[in-house]
């Protein structure tokens, strides 16, 4: 290989644009995140393992607070939740958006004020609703007509609960059809176009136990453009004006959800947060002025955009083989710790760490250890041609929807979460062991 070609390979491997800002290069092909060597983390905590940069999480929380100083920023707990994450989000001044009694109880027992929490869910169980009312959650988002009477009955004649109505505005946006939630052909919310949302509003206003605080809208996930959010906001303000005209009430809150897109690989687009904040604020003020409405309190719910880029997944290579013209690099994790590539085609950029290589890159597919042909972590990526068993691969942008979606497939156990910050690594969530699995199996 020529010197020029070697330089080009090295440049490609050195692209750290989607890695945490604290990432630094070490000698012999090593990388450090949060001041801690990834190789040392793998040796200390074994693999697979998730690494989470506390500083990156906090910085992203602050970025949202700075971009939306007059809005409520609620971290979407479904992306990743642990007691430490609850504390970080709380200390950085964000609220919380949860989808179950489990997420809610973990947050409250970790010290988060329940009145700063919003409960979502298209099919809330009696336990979800009961826990929310018992703990005093701030908002409950109404997602279907049947929830209205159920929730009112659970509140009781002497109680009162603030609610939002989740409205489907008829806006199609999102990185994949399975994560587009702004149109009427999916399970979430109440349609604006067929009158379901307006009917739900009227029913809620007839329930004295429920206080309609405002409207909610979430149009999808992994959205990289501002335009769909602006269009959705315009339609939501239009509905608020019709509610005022029909019922004589002016709603004080408008939650525009999350779904803010991030780059998983160098060169991919990401949502411009500054542009989003500016356009939403401008559109909200102008639309409300045109409709003669007081400007409602805005809320947003980022999850992936806060924690996704702060995470790195570590794997050991177990096998390398060529089948026909394809090279497969098999690692010690897979769809049990990251089902997202199999679910909706997410593409990652794994990187060899811990040793230098001057071998030419070749196209390879990184696969998992599980008994599924679809157990693919990264298809057709460039890796050094001399990758071999025992090598360490690191996958950036692994902080969101990995542990939270992890499964018990093949009983391999879910990986640990290791936090790094200012040169120190500490365990946040321990590895799930065979003993843990045995203890749950009580049949005989």
Helices and strands as residue ranges (DSSP letters): H 3-13, E 24-25, G 27-29, E 31-33, E 36-37, H 38-45, E 49-53, H 54-67, E 72-76, G 77-79, H 83-91, E 95-98, H 101-109, G 114-116, E 117-119, H 126-135, E 139-142, H 145-155, E 161-168, G 177-179, E 190-191, H 196-205, E 210-216, H 227-247, E 253-255, H 273-291, E 297-300, H 304-307, G 308-310, E 311-323, E 326-331, H 340-344, E 350-353, E 361-367, E 376-384, E 392-396, G 403-405, G 409-411, E 416-421, E 424-429, H 434-440
